[in-house]
Amino acid sequence: MSVGRWLQLTRRRGLRGGLRALFDVATMTALVGAWRLGLRHLGVRRSVRLARLTAQPFERAGCKAEPVLLARAERGAWRASRLVPGAACLHRALAVRLWLAWHGQASQVVVGFRQRGEVQGHAWLEVGEQRLFAGELETYPSVLSEQTLLGE
């Protein structure tokens, strides 16, 4: 399907975003796919460190989190994760961390663990006081921040 046809369909169906949404999903798909491969080959600690080093030059200190930008990021990552086989919460969190940094937003990856028969983990992103991909946070009693994951 051509981009023009896709834009016509989105307007006709009342979908928001148009070309910007298409670009967001394409960018997120590339980032989620890259982090999927990166985690497999580098491991969690190195991947989180790489995300931090890559994002830091773009982040602006004291930049207030814009709800519209955060919603775009979260929506784009959810859509992209459906296109990348095996994409999980940590892949989305790392991808959105870099995407938000490109837009000047500082953020931090947080990982929580719980035990329900077996140990389960979940990753989310904290942007100021707001959380993306949060889910049921109260059910994860053990929480590791980005600094803890990196041993700082």
Backbone as JSON, one array per atom type, in Angstrom:
{
  "sequence": "MSVGRWLQLTRRRGLRGGLRALFDVATMTALVGAWRLGLRHLGVRRSVRLARLTAQPFERAGCKAEPVLLARAERGAWRASRLVPGAACLHRALAVRLWLAWHGQASQVVVGFRQRGEVQGHAWLEVGEQRLFAGELETYPSVLSEQTLLGE",
  "N": [[0.84, -1.17, 0.0], [0.56, 2.19, -0.82], [1.95, 5.24, 0.56], [0.31, 7.47, 0.21], [-2.21, 6.26, -0.2], [-2.52, 5.02, 2.28], [-2.7, 7.26, 3.95], [-5.12, 8.35, 3.0], [-6.92, 6.34, 3.8], [-6.62, 6.48, 6.59], [-7.6, 9.02, 7.16], [-10.23, 8.78, 6.27], [-11.22, 6.82, 8.01], [-11.08, 8.15, 10.34], [-8.81, 8.05, 11.86], [-6.14, 9.28, 13.84], [-3.16, 11.24, 13.3], [-1.88, 10.49, 10.82], [0.68, 10.99, 8.51], [2.67, 11.51, 10.39], [2.14, 9.62, 12.41], [2.63, 7.28, 10.97], [5.38, 7.58, 10.48], [6.3, 7.59, 13.15], [5.63, 4.95, 13.95], [7.2, 3.5, 12.16], [9.79, 4.33, 12.91], [9.81, 3.48, 15.61], [9.48, 0.72, 15.21], [11.91, 0.04, 14.0], [13.64, 0.72, 16.13], [12.69, -0.95, 18.26], [13.15, -3.46, 17.11], [15.95, -3.32, 16.84], [16.75, -3.19, 19.55], [15.78, -5.62, 20.35], [17.52, -7.42, 19.05], [19.9, -6.42, 20.14], [19.67, -6.92, 22.94], [19.68, -9.68, 22.92], [22.29, -10.26, 22.08], [24.01, -8.63, 23.59], [23.16, -8.58, 26.24], [21.43, -7.62, 29.31], [22.59, -5.62, 31.06], [24.67, -4.39, 29.49], [23.12, -3.5, 27.33], [21.35, -1.65, 28.54], [23.22, 0.19, 29.45], [24.27, 1.03, 26.96], [21.96, 2.2, 25.88], [21.66, 4.34, 27.65], [24.07, 5.81, 27.22], [23.75, 6.45, 24.54], [21.44, 8.01, 24.59], [21.94, 10.2, 26.3], [23.35, 12.53, 25.13], [21.26, 13.85, 23.82], [19.25, 14.49, 25.6], [17.52, 17.02, 27.37], [18.1, 18.85, 30.23], [15.78, 19.38, 32.86], [13.59, 19.54, 31.21], [10.2, 19.56, 30.79], [7.92, 16.86, 30.86], [5.9, 16.25, 28.14], [2.55, 15.44, 27.85], [1.3, 14.72, 25.4], [3.42, 13.99, 23.75], [4.44, 11.82, 25.2], [2.27, 10.08, 25.02], [2.23, 9.64, 22.24], [4.68, 8.3, 22.0], [4.3, 5.97, 23.56], [2.09, 4.79, 22.28], [3.14, 4.39, 19.7], [5.21, 2.57, 20.28], [3.77, 0.35, 21.25], [2.36, -0.37, 18.94], [4.52, -0.94, 17.24], [5.69, -3.1, 18.57], [3.99, -5.14, 17.98], [4.71, -5.72, 15.43], [7.29, -6.65, 15.51], [8.66, -9.72, 15.94], [8.65, -11.48, 19.0], [9.06, -9.26, 20.62], [9.32, -7.57, 23.7], [8.58, -6.14, 26.97], [10.96, -4.87, 27.91], [12.33, -4.35, 25.55], [10.59, -2.49, 24.37], [10.73, -0.44, 26.31], [13.45, 0.37, 26.21], [13.59, 1.22, 23.54], [11.74, 3.37, 23.5], [12.96, 5.01, 25.36], [15.23, 5.95, 23.98], [13.93, 7.18, 21.79], [12.44, 9.19, 23.07], [14.56, 10.67, 24.09], [15.63, 11.7, 21.75], [13.73, 13.58, 21.32], [14.25, 15.34, 23.31], [13.53, 14.61, 25.91], [14.26, 13.46, 29.13], [14.6, 10.24, 30.57], [14.13, 7.13, 32.38], [14.93, 3.7, 32.63], [13.22, 1.16, 34.34], [13.11, -1.83, 36.18], [11.08, -4.41, 37.39], [10.45, -7.14, 39.67], [8.68, -10.16, 40.49], [7.3, -12.96, 42.27], [5.44, -15.55, 41.27], [4.9, -18.48, 41.58], [6.94, -18.91, 39.59], [9.78, -16.78, 38.95], [8.99, -13.63, 37.74], [9.42, -10.88, 35.5], [9.21, -7.34, 34.72], [9.51, -4.5, 32.68], [9.56, -0.95, 32.68], [9.18, 2.53, 31.85], [10.27, 5.52, 33.3], [9.39, 8.84, 33.29], [10.06, 11.66, 34.58], [7.57, 12.13, 36.88], [5.82, 10.47, 35.68], [4.82, 7.28, 34.31], [5.53, 4.96, 31.77], [4.23, 2.11, 30.1], [3.47, 0.85, 32.43], [1.64, -1.01, 33.7], [0.72, -3.38, 36.19], [2.07, -2.2, 38.68], [2.18, -2.36, 41.48], [2.28, -5.04, 42.02], [4.85, -5.84, 41.72], [7.19, -6.23, 43.86], [10.01, -6.08, 44.11], [12.14, -3.76, 42.87], [14.29, -2.46, 40.44], [16.27, 0.23, 39.63], [17.61, 2.13, 36.85], [20.21, 2.94, 37.55], [20.87, 1.03, 39.52], [20.8, -1.31, 38.0], [23.02, -0.87, 36.41], [24.99, -0.97, 38.26], [25.75, 1.25, 39.76]],
  "CA": [[0.0, 0.0, 0.0], [1.34, 3.42, -0.9], [1.76, 6.18, 1.68], [-0.87, 8.27, -0.1], [-3.4, 5.45, 0.05], [-2.61, 4.84, 3.74], [-3.19, 8.53, 4.51], [-6.54, 8.44, 2.66], [-7.67, 5.42, 4.66], [-6.62, 6.96, 7.97], [-8.51, 10.17, 7.23], [-11.59, 8.28, 6.09], [-11.61, 6.07, 9.19], [-11.01, 9.02, 11.5], [-7.61, 7.8, 12.66], [-5.32, 10.47, 14.01], [-1.73, 11.12, 13.14], [-1.5, 10.52, 9.43], [2.07, 10.72, 8.16], [3.47, 11.51, 11.63], [1.93, 8.32, 13.05], [3.34, 6.3, 10.16], [6.81, 7.76, 10.75], [6.53, 7.15, 14.52], [5.61, 3.49, 13.99], [8.38, 3.01, 11.44], [10.95, 4.56, 13.77], [9.72, 2.58, 16.76], [9.71, -0.65, 14.76], [13.36, -0.1, 13.85], [14.26, 0.74, 17.46], [12.33, -2.16, 19.01], [13.9, -4.55, 16.48], [17.37, -3.18, 17.18], [16.94, -3.58, 20.95], [15.54, -7.08, 20.42], [18.8, -8.04, 18.71], [20.91, -5.97, 21.09], [19.54, -7.65, 24.2], [20.08, -11.07, 22.7], [23.73, -10.38, 21.92], [24.77, -7.85, 24.58], [22.67, -8.78, 27.6], [20.66, -6.51, 29.87], [23.44, -4.54, 31.58], [25.31, -3.66, 28.39], [22.09, -2.82, 26.54], [20.89, -0.48, 29.29], [24.33, 1.16, 29.4], [24.3, 1.58, 25.6], [20.81, 3.11, 25.76], [21.96, 5.56, 28.41], [25.12, 6.56, 26.53], [23.2, 6.95, 23.27], [20.39, 9.0, 24.83], [22.38, 11.36, 27.1], [23.63, 13.78, 24.4], [20.04, 14.48, 23.3], [18.33, 14.86, 26.68], [17.64, 18.38, 27.91], [17.82, 18.87, 31.67], [14.66, 20.21, 33.28], [12.54, 19.58, 30.19], [8.96, 18.97, 31.33], [7.34, 15.81, 30.02], [4.67, 16.63, 27.46], [1.66, 14.27, 27.77], [1.03, 14.34, 24.02], [4.62, 13.3, 23.27], [4.5, 10.53, 25.88], [1.22, 9.23, 24.43], [2.73, 9.23, 20.92], [5.76, 7.32, 22.18], [3.75, 4.71, 24.05], [1.25, 4.22, 21.22], [4.04, 3.92, 18.64], [5.93, 1.38, 20.73], [2.83, -0.78, 21.28], [2.12, -0.78, 17.56], [5.75, -1.52, 16.71], [5.97, -4.39, 19.19], [3.19, -6.16, 17.29], [5.36, -6.0, 14.15], [8.59, -7.27, 15.77], [8.45, -10.99, 16.64], [9.36, -11.66, 20.26], [9.27, -8.0, 21.33], [8.83, -7.61, 25.08], [8.52, -4.86, 27.67], [12.28, -4.23, 27.98], [12.62, -3.84, 24.2], [9.81, -1.26, 24.21], [11.24, 0.6, 27.22], [14.71, 0.88, 25.67], [13.3, 1.95, 22.3], [11.09, 4.64, 23.82], [13.95, 5.84, 26.04], [16.01, 6.61, 22.95], [13.03, 8.03, 21.01], [12.16, 10.39, 23.88], [15.8, 11.47, 24.16], [15.7, 12.44, 20.49], [12.78, 14.68, 21.46], [14.68, 16.17, 24.43], [12.98, 14.16, 27.2], [15.06, 12.54, 29.93], [13.8, 9.16, 31.12], [14.92, 6.1, 33.05], [14.37, 2.36, 32.57], [13.06, 0.53, 35.65], [12.73, -3.24, 36.06], [10.51, -4.97, 38.62], [10.36, -8.6, 39.72], [7.73, -10.75, 41.42], [7.31, -14.41, 42.21], [4.14, -16.22, 41.23], [5.34, -19.8, 41.16], [8.27, -18.66, 39.03], [10.13, -15.36, 38.98], [8.56, -12.88, 36.56], [9.93, -9.52, 35.46], [8.54, -6.38, 33.86], [10.26, -3.25, 32.55], [8.78, 0.22, 32.28], [9.97, 3.74, 31.68], [9.85, 6.64, 34.14], [9.68, 10.16, 32.74], [9.64, 12.52, 35.68], [6.65, 11.41, 37.76], [4.94, 9.63, 34.87], [5.34, 5.96, 33.96], [5.03, 4.36, 30.54], [4.21, 0.65, 30.12], [3.52, 0.55, 33.85], [0.93, -2.24, 34.07], [0.35, -3.56, 37.6], [3.34, -1.97, 39.37], [2.14, -2.75, 42.89], [2.53, -6.47, 42.14], [6.28, -6.06, 41.56], [7.79, -5.68, 45.07], [11.44, -5.83, 43.93], [12.3, -2.83, 41.76], [15.66, -2.04, 40.17], [16.35, 1.4, 38.76], [18.68, 2.06, 35.86], [21.49, 3.03, 38.25], [21.11, -0.24, 40.17], [21.11, -2.27, 36.95], [24.37, -0.6, 35.94], [25.94, -1.13, 39.37], [26.25, 2.57, 40.21]],
  "C": [[0.89, 1.24, 0.0], [1.04, 4.32, 0.3], [0.53, 7.03, 1.45], [-2.17, 7.53, 0.18], [-3.61, 5.26, 1.55], [-3.17, 6.1, 4.39], [-4.68, 8.71, 4.2], [-7.37, 7.56, 3.58], [-7.72, 5.92, 6.1], [-7.55, 8.15, 8.14], [-9.96, 9.7, 7.17], [-12.08, 7.55, 7.33], [-11.53, 6.9, 10.48], [-9.81, 8.75, 12.39], [-6.75, 9.05, 12.7], [-3.88, 10.2, 13.63], [-1.26, 11.22, 11.71], [-0.05, 10.14, 9.22], [2.96, 10.68, 9.4], [3.34, 10.16, 12.33], [2.66, 7.22, 12.29], [4.84, 6.38, 10.43], [7.16, 7.3, 12.17], [6.58, 5.62, 14.6], [6.82, 2.91, 13.28], [9.64, 3.18, 12.28], [10.96, 3.62, 14.96], [9.97, 1.13, 16.37], [11.2, -0.91, 14.59], [14.05, -0.15, 15.2], [13.95, -0.52, 18.27], [13.07, -3.36, 18.43], [15.38, -4.51, 16.82], [17.62, -3.6, 18.62], [16.66, -5.06, 21.16], [16.83, -7.83, 20.12], [19.89, -7.68, 19.72], [20.86, -6.72, 22.41], [19.98, -9.1, 24.05], [21.6, -11.22, 22.69], [24.55, -9.67, 22.99], [24.38, -8.16, 26.01], [22.04, -7.51, 28.13], [21.57, -5.35, 30.28], [24.08, -3.73, 30.46], [24.28, -2.91, 27.54], [21.57, -1.57, 27.23], [21.97, 0.6, 29.29], [24.41, 1.81, 28.03], [23.14, 2.55, 25.39], [21.07, 4.42, 26.47], [22.99, 6.41, 27.68], [24.62, 7.17, 25.22], [22.21, 8.09, 23.5], [20.91, 10.28, 25.48], [22.69, 12.62, 26.28], [22.39, 14.54, 23.94], [19.11, 15.0, 24.39], [18.6, 16.27, 27.17], [17.23, 18.35, 29.37], [16.66, 19.81, 31.96], [13.55, 20.33, 32.27], [11.31, 18.86, 30.71], [8.37, 17.98, 30.34], [6.01, 16.26, 29.45], [3.78, 15.4, 27.32], [1.39, 13.79, 26.35], [2.21, 13.54, 23.45], [4.74, 11.92, 23.9], [3.45, 9.57, 25.32], [1.63, 8.75, 23.04], [3.77, 8.14, 21.04], [5.2, 5.96, 22.59], [2.91, 4.02, 22.97], [2.12, 3.66, 20.09], [4.78, 2.65, 19.02], [5.01, 0.16, 20.79], [2.57, -1.29, 19.87], [3.34, -1.47, 16.97], [6.01, -2.9, 17.29], [5.12, -5.5, 18.59], [3.84, -6.57, 15.97], [6.7, -6.71, 14.32], [8.36, -8.57, 16.54], [9.29, -11.08, 17.92], [9.62, -10.39, 21.05], [8.61, -8.06, 22.7], [8.94, -6.22, 25.7], [9.88, -4.15, 27.71], [12.68, -3.67, 26.62], [11.88, -2.53, 23.97], [10.37, -0.13, 25.07], [12.54, 1.2, 26.69], [14.49, 1.69, 24.39], [12.7, 3.31, 22.59], [12.05, 5.57, 24.56], [14.78, 6.62, 25.02], [15.15, 7.58, 22.13], [12.72, 9.32, 21.76], [13.39, 11.27, 23.99], [15.96, 12.29, 22.88], [14.76, 13.63, 20.5], [13.07, 15.52, 22.7], [14.22, 15.73, 25.8], [13.94, 13.19, 27.89], [14.14, 11.48, 30.52], [14.73, 8.11, 31.72], [14.18, 4.76, 32.95], [14.34, 1.78, 33.99], [12.57, -0.9, 35.42], [12.22, -3.72, 37.4], [10.41, -6.48, 38.52], [9.32, -9.02, 40.74], [7.83, -12.27, 41.27], [5.89, -14.93, 42.32], [4.41, -17.63, 40.69], [6.75, -19.71, 40.61], [8.53, -17.16, 39.08], [9.73, -14.72, 37.65], [9.11, -11.46, 36.65], [9.14, -8.65, 34.51], [9.38, -5.1, 33.85], [9.31, -2.13, 32.14], [9.71, 1.42, 32.26], [9.41, 4.83, 32.59], [10.33, 7.94, 33.51], [9.17, 11.15, 33.76], [8.8, 11.7, 36.64], [5.75, 10.43, 37.0], [5.63, 8.32, 34.51], [4.69, 5.48, 32.67], [5.18, 2.85, 30.63], [4.15, 0.13, 31.54], [2.82, -0.76, 34.21], [0.56, -2.24, 35.54], [1.6, -3.41, 38.47], [3.32, -2.45, 40.82], [2.39, -4.24, 43.09], [4.0, -6.83, 41.95], [7.02, -5.47, 42.77], [9.28, -5.35, 44.94], [11.63, -4.98, 42.69], [13.76, -2.4, 41.66], [15.63, -0.86, 39.22], [17.51, 1.21, 37.78], [20.05, 2.11, 36.52], [21.85, 1.71, 38.92], [21.49, -1.3, 39.15], [22.54, -2.11, 36.44], [25.42, -0.69, 37.03], [26.52, 0.19, 39.85], [25.78, 2.9, 41.6]]
}
